[in-house]
Amino acid sequence: MIVVDSAPLIYLSKTGRLELLRRLYGTIIVPAGVWEEVVTQAQGRPGSSEVEKGQRQGWIKVEKASVPRTLKVEGAEGVDGEVISLGERRNLPILTNDSLLVAIARTRGVKVKWLTQAVIEAVDGKTLTTREGRVLLRDLVRSGLRIRSEVLAEVIHMMERPSDR
């Protein structure tokens, strides 16, 4: 189980691979604010119908999360605060591509995964072949996901070497 922010939902939906999250984590939890961003406010845009379908199928769960004042003081307001708060309260890792969210979550002891780490996990766990992982990364970048070139090179290197992590 994992708490998921908006960006991974949107980009995996854009590439037609949202189902990868179910295969990797079973149930995923999205805060109500993420649901609002991805489904309610974005009808017809990438991610909305796919996430709604996952919720109907039961593998995407929507939970309300309040943002404690301490998180707001640290700069995690709104949806970012909900993601961190839910991960903290449920003692679950969060999946995001937001560097500020990552920094704040880590200072609070919440485990964080980048979307590229999920791709590596999928290859390591044989959910995707190395070739499928490379194609997914290519498709994520083509769909607008920003990945620094040196990070992309390291991710590809990690997917291609035998798993010793």
C-alpha positions in Angstrom: 0.0 0.0 0.0 1.2 3.5 -0.8 -0.1 7.1 -0.7 0.0 8.7 -4.2 0.3 12.3 -5.2 -1.3 13.8 -8.4 1.7 13.7 -10.8 2.3 9.9 -10.8 -1.4 9.3 -11.4 -1.5 11.8 -14.2 1.7 10.7 -16.0 1.0 7.0 -15.7 -2.5 7.6 -17.0 -1.1 9.6 -19.9 1.0 6.6 -20.9 -1.8 4.1 -20.3 0.0 2.5 -17.4 -1.8 3.5 -14.3 -2.5 -0.2 -13.6 1.3 -0.5 -12.8 0.6 1.0 -9.4 -2.0 -1.7 -8.6 0.5 -4.4 -9.7 3.3 -2.9 -7.5 1.4 -1.8 -4.4 -2.0 -3.5 -4.4 -4.1 -0.8 -2.9 -3.2 2.9 -3.4 -4.5 5.7 -1.3 -5.1 9.2 -2.6 -6.0 12.1 -0.4 -9.3 13.8 -1.1 -7.4 16.8 -2.4 -5.6 14.7 -5.0 -8.9 13.2 -6.0 -10.3 16.7 -6.4 -7.3 17.8 -8.6 -7.1 14.7 -10.7 -10.8 13.6 -11.1 -13.2 16.4 -10.0 -11.5 19.4 -11.4 -9.9 17.7 -14.4 -12.8 15.9 -16.1 -11.7 14.8 -19.6 -8.0 15.4 -18.9 -5.4 12.7 -18.5 -5.9 10.7 -15.4 -9.4 11.6 -14.5 -11.3 8.6 -16.0 -8.5 6.2 -15.3 -8.3 7.1 -11.6 -12.1 7.1 -11.3 -12.1 3.6 -12.8 -9.5 2.4 -10.3 -11.6 3.7 -7.5 -14.7 1.9 -8.8 -12.6 -1.3 -9.1 -11.6 -0.9 -5.5 -7.8 -0.7 -5.7 -7.7 3.1 -5.4 -9.0 4.4 -2.1 -9.8 8.0 -1.3 -9.2 9.3 2.2 -9.7 12.7 3.8 -6.7 14.1 5.5 -6.4 17.2 7.6 -3.2 19.2 7.4 -1.7 19.9 10.8 -0.5 23.4 11.6 3.1 22.2 11.9 3.0 21.0 8.3 1.6 24.3 7.1 4.4 26.1 8.9 6.9 23.9 7.1 5.4 24.9 3.7 3.2 21.9 3.0 -0.2 23.3 2.5 -3.2 22.1 0.6 -2.8 18.8 -1.3 1.0 18.5 -0.5 0.1 18.7 3.2 -2.6 16.1 2.7 -0.3 13.7 1.0 2.4 14.0 3.8 -0.2 13.9 6.6 -1.8 10.8 5.2 1.5 9.0 4.7 2.5 10.0 8.3 -0.8 9.0 9.9 -1.0 5.7 8.0 2.8 5.0 8.3 2.9 4.5 4.5 5.4 5.7 1.9 4.3 8.3 -0.5 4.8 8.4 -4.3 5.4 11.8 -5.8 7.5 13.8 -8.2 7.4 17.0 -6.2 10.8 18.0 -4.8 9.4 20.3 -2.0 7.0 17.6 -0.9 9.8 15.1 -0.8 12.0 17.4 1.3 9.3 18.1 3.8 8.2 14.5 4.1 11.7 13.3 4.7 12.3 15.8 7.5 9.2 14.3 9.1 10.5 10.7 8.7 8.0 9.8 6.0 9.4 7.4 3.4 9.2 8.9 -0.1 9.5 7.3 -3.6 9.9 9.1 -6.8 8.1 7.8 -9.9 11.4 6.7 -11.3 12.0 4.6 -8.2 8.6 2.9 -8.9 9.8 2.0 -12.4 13.0 0.5 -11.0 10.9 -1.5 -8.5 8.7 -2.8 -11.3 11.8 -4.0 -13.2 13.5 -5.5 -10.1 10.3 -7.3 -9.2 9.8 -8.6 -12.7 6.5 -6.7 -13.1 8.1 -5.1 -16.1 11.0 -6.3 -18.2 14.0 -4.0 -18.5 12.9 -3.1 -22.1 9.4 -2.3 -20.8 10.9 -0.1 -18.1 13.0 1.8 -20.7 9.9 2.3 -22.9 7.9 3.5 -19.9 10.6 6.0 -19.0 10.7 7.2 -22.6 6.9 7.5 -22.7 6.8 9.4 -19.3 9.3 11.9 -20.6 7.4 12.3 -23.9 4.2 12.9 -21.9 5.8 15.8 -20.1 7.4 14.3 -17.0 10.6 16.2 -16.3 13.5 14.0 -15.4 17.1 15.4 -15.3 19.3 13.6 -17.9 21.7 12.4 -15.2 18.9 11.0 -13.2 17.4 9.3 -16.3 20.9 7.8 -17.1 21.2 6.5 -13.5 17.7 5.0 -13.5 18.4 3.2 -16.7 21.7 1.9 -15.3 20.0 0.7 -12.2 17.3 -1.2 -14.2 19.9 -2.9 -16.4 22.2 -4.2 -13.7 21.4 -7.3 -11.7 19.4 -6.5 -8.5 21.8 -6.2 -5.6 20.0 -3.4 -3.8 
